[in-house]
């Protein structure tokens, strides 16, 4: 796999992480709004969605980090 393909993969993983963090923040705001309105069941559902999105975001970020490490290792091998 070429370095450009790996770079593209890392960028895509980071983009996915960012999108999930953004969704998590939005769902958290919706949870807070519903909590304020005493819609506790709806607030709980949005809080759960926020948590799920945050966990997905962390997973994508960790995958991107792992791919970055692999790319650096490949570059070191090429240089030696």
ZICOR-V932586 format. One record per backbone hydrogen bond with DSSP energy under -1.0 kcal/mol. NH is the residue of the N-H (numbers start at 1). CO is the residue of the C=O. Records with the same first field share a line. If there is no record, write none. Layout:
NH: CO + CO
//
This chain:
6: 2
7: 3
8: 4
9: 5
10: 6
11: 7
12: 8
13: 9
14: 10
15: 11
16: 12
17: 13
18: 14
19: 15
20: 16
21: 17
22: 18
23: 19
24: 20
25: 21
26: 22
27: 23
28: 24
29: 25
30: 26
31: 27
32: 28
33: 29
34: 30
35: 31
36: 32
37: 33
38: 35
39: 34
40: 38
43: 39
44: 40
45: 41
46: 42
47: 43
48: 44
49: 45
50: 46
51: 47
52: 48
53: 49
54: 50
55: 51
56: 52
57: 53
58: 54
59: 55
60: 56
61: 57
62: 58
63: 59
64: 60
65: 61
66: 62
67: 63
68: 64
69: 65
70: 66
71: 67
72: 68
73: 69
74: 70
75: 71
76: 72
77: 73
78: 74
79: 75
80: 76
//
